[in-house]
Amino acid sequence: MNDLPELLLFAQHGWADSNEEISQLATKLGNDKTMIISPNLGWVKTWLSIDPLIEMVSQKAEEISQKYPQTPWRIIGHSLGGLIWLEVLDKHPQWWQKIHSLVLIACPVGGADLARIIDPLSIGVGMASDLGKSRRLKADRITKIVPTLVIAGNIDNGSDGTISISSTKLFYSHFVCLPNLSHSQLKNHPILVDVIQKFWKTSPTPALFEKDFPTVLIERLQLIPGMTDGHSKDVEKAKSYLQFERGISIKVWKNPLNILHVFVVNEQQECLYTGFVGWVHSEGLYQALEAIHQDYYELVIHGLD
């Protein structure tokens, strides 16, 4: 009798959590031929630093890989758990060929705005300094190869109450936004089972992606040092800074704490992207906007004031 598993399902919990709920989700998704690997990283340790957690998950994956070298992987990560797996896979590209799919749930790949509020100067305030970092470049390299599903929640027209929707989105991933689900509900809500299984049944491949002009603008903004993806709730307070053809514009706004926010808006005044930088990066943002103005001068209808 062959007792080898047909599938390895890695399920990783996030910040200020244990593996209990993510393990329940994995159990619902698996079957008797699925081996579930869901390390409990320790509630306290998830407040301190991401590096030891990356090492713990990496060691466990290496152990399992050596024991079952031919068995395909599926990976699910909630919030910080997804960031940990992006770091693990970035360090181990030799594993990518094993992976059937990667599912990132409520995962702030672009940086968590709440973490930047806690650590605005990026001086290293516990896990906040790790959660506030953008990992988009790493994620893009991985998701071009590994079929990836991104799942976000939306309870306030822009976030799951903890993680902004914009911070979860990736160019080469499939994307599902679930209304009325908070960050904590996204750990093991029953609808996740349907969404993930539907994705798995499609024999997933990396998402096809072609950059249009708004996407180019968004990508340039996301690459600005100190940029963190934010919430679109304050777009109506912003003033036009650059306007382009077809009604695309860039708007800016400073909140009462003098934090500079930037928005990309379409002709219908729908917010396509929101980001912000801390005080030390404000001048850099203005310089980047000037560079965008110069690079797209022929597309600019109304330039810098």
SULJOTA-V625888 format. One record per pair of residues at least 12 apart in sequence whose C-alpha atoms are under 7 Angstrom apart, sorted by sequence separation. I is the first residue (numbers start at 1). J is the second residue. D is the distance in Angstrom with one decimal. If there is no record, write none. Layout:
BEGIN
I;J;D
I;J;D
END
This chain:
BEGIN
11;23;6.7
41;53;6.6
116;128;6.9
239;251;5.2
240;252;6.6
250;262;6.9
251;263;5.0
262;274;5.8
263;275;6.6
115;128;4.5
152;165;6.0
238;251;5.6
239;252;5.6
250;263;5.6
251;264;6.5
262;275;5.4
115;129;6.8
238;252;5.1
239;253;6.5
250;264;4.7
261;275;5.7
262;276;6.0
11;26;6.4
23;38;6.2
238;253;4.5
249;264;5.8
250;265;6.3
261;276;4.2
115;131;5.9
116;132;5.3
152;168;6.7
237;253;6.6
249;265;5.3
260;276;5.6
261;277;6.7
115;132;5.0
248;265;5.8
249;266;6.4
260;277;5.8
150;168;6.9
248;266;4.5
259;277;6.6
260;278;7.0
19;38;6.4
112;131;5.7
113;132;6.6
150;169;6.8
247;266;5.6
248;267;5.8
259;278;5.8
19;39;6.6
111;131;5.9
112;132;4.9
247;267;4.1
259;279;6.3
19;40;5.0
111;132;4.3
160;181;6.5
161;182;5.9
162;183;6.1
246;267;6.7
18;40;5.7
82;104;5.4
111;133;4.7
160;182;4.6
161;183;6.3
260;282;6.4
110;133;6.9
111;134;4.6
150;173;6.4
154;177;6.8
160;183;5.1
18;42;6.5
83;107;6.7
110;134;4.2
149;173;5.6
150;174;6.0
151;175;6.0
152;176;6.4
153;177;5.5
154;178;6.2
155;179;6.2
9;34;6.7
18;43;6.0
73;98;5.8
74;99;5.9
82;107;5.7
109;134;5.8
110;135;6.0
148;173;5.0
149;174;4.7
150;175;4.8
151;176;4.9
152;177;4.7
153;178;4.8
154;179;4.8
155;180;4.7
7;33;6.7
8;34;5.9
9;35;6.0
10;36;6.0
11;37;6.2
12;38;5.6
17;43;5.4
72;98;5.1
73;99;4.6
74;100;5.5
75;101;6.4
76;102;6.0
77;103;6.4
78;104;6.2
79;105;6.1
83;109;6.7
109;135;5.3
110;136;5.9
148;174;6.2
149;175;5.9
150;176;6.3
151;177;5.8
152;178;6.2
153;179;5.9
154;180;5.7
155;181;6.1
6;33;5.5
7;34;4.9
8;35;5.0
9;36;4.8
10;37;4.8
11;38;4.9
12;39;6.7
16;43;5.2
72;99;5.8
73;100;5.7
74;101;5.2
75;102;4.8
76;103;4.7
77;104;5.2
78;105;4.7
79;106;5.0
80;107;6.5
109;136;6.0
153;180;6.9
154;181;6.1
155;182;6.2
5;33;5.1
6;34;6.1
7;35;6.3
8;36;6.1
9;37;6.1
10;38;5.9
72;100;6.3
74;102;6.1
75;103;6.1
76;104;6.1
77;105;6.1
78;106;6.0
79;107;4.0
144;172;5.8
153;181;5.1
154;182;6.9
235;263;6.7
5;34;5.6
78;107;6.2
79;108;6.5
143;172;5.7
153;182;6.0
5;35;6.0
16;46;5.8
54;84;5.5
58;88;5.8
143;173;6.4
153;183;6.8
15;46;5.2
16;47;6.6
15;47;6.9
140;172;6.7
54;87;6.8
173;206;6.3
174;207;5.8
54;88;6.1
172;206;6.1
173;207;5.2
172;207;4.9
172;208;6.5
172;209;6.1
171;209;6.5
232;271;6.5
232;274;5.7
231;274;6.1
102;146;6.9
230;274;5.1
101;146;6.2
102;147;6.3
103;148;5.7
104;149;6.3
105;150;6.0
106;151;6.1
229;274;5.9
230;275;4.6
101;147;4.9
102;148;4.7
103;149;4.8
104;150;4.9
105;151;4.8
106;152;4.9
229;275;4.2
230;276;6.4
99;146;6.7
101;148;5.7
102;149;6.4
103;150;6.0
104;151;6.2
105;152;6.2
106;153;6.8
228;275;5.3
229;276;6.6
90;138;6.4
227;275;6.2
228;276;5.4
227;276;5.6
228;277;6.3
96;146;6.4
227;277;4.9
112;163;6.2
226;277;5.3
226;278;6.7
86;139;6.4
245;299;5.7
108;163;6.3
112;167;6.9
218;273;6.6
226;281;5.9
244;299;5.2
245;300;6.8
111;167;6.2
225;281;6.8
244;300;4.5
245;301;7.0
106;163;6.5
110;167;4.4
147;204;5.8
243;300;5.6
244;301;5.7
109;167;5.8
110;168;6.6
147;205;4.7
148;206;6.4
242;300;6.9
243;301;5.7
108;167;4.9
109;168;5.5
147;206;4.3
243;302;5.5
108;168;5.0
146;206;6.2
242;302;6.2
243;303;6.8
107;168;5.4
145;206;6.3
224;285;6.7
242;303;5.3
106;168;6.5
144;206;5.8
167;229;5.1
242;304;6.2
8;71;6.7
143;206;6.4
166;229;6.0
241;304;6.1
7;71;5.8
8;72;6.2
9;73;5.9
10;74;6.2
11;75;6.0
12;76;6.3
13;77;6.4
14;78;5.5
166;230;6.8
6;71;6.2
7;72;5.5
8;73;4.8
9;74;4.8
10;75;4.7
11;76;4.7
12;77;4.8
13;78;5.5
14;79;5.2
15;80;5.5
7;73;6.1
8;74;6.2
9;75;5.8
10;76;6.1
11;77;5.8
12;78;6.4
14;80;4.3
164;230;6.0
14;81;4.4
164;231;5.7
13;81;5.0
12;81;4.8
159;231;6.8
158;231;5.5
158;232;6.0
158;233;7.0
49;126;6.0
50;127;6.6
106;183;6.6
48;126;4.7
49;127;5.0
47;126;6.1
48;127;5.0
47;127;5.1
50;130;6.4
46;127;7.0
166;273;6.7
78;187;6.5
113;228;6.2
113;229;6.6
111;228;5.5
113;230;5.9
110;228;6.3
111;229;6.4
110;229;5.8
121;278;6.8
120;278;6.0
25;188;4.9
24;188;6.8
29;193;6.2
22;187;5.7
28;193;7.0
21;187;6.2
22;188;6.0
21;188;6.0
END
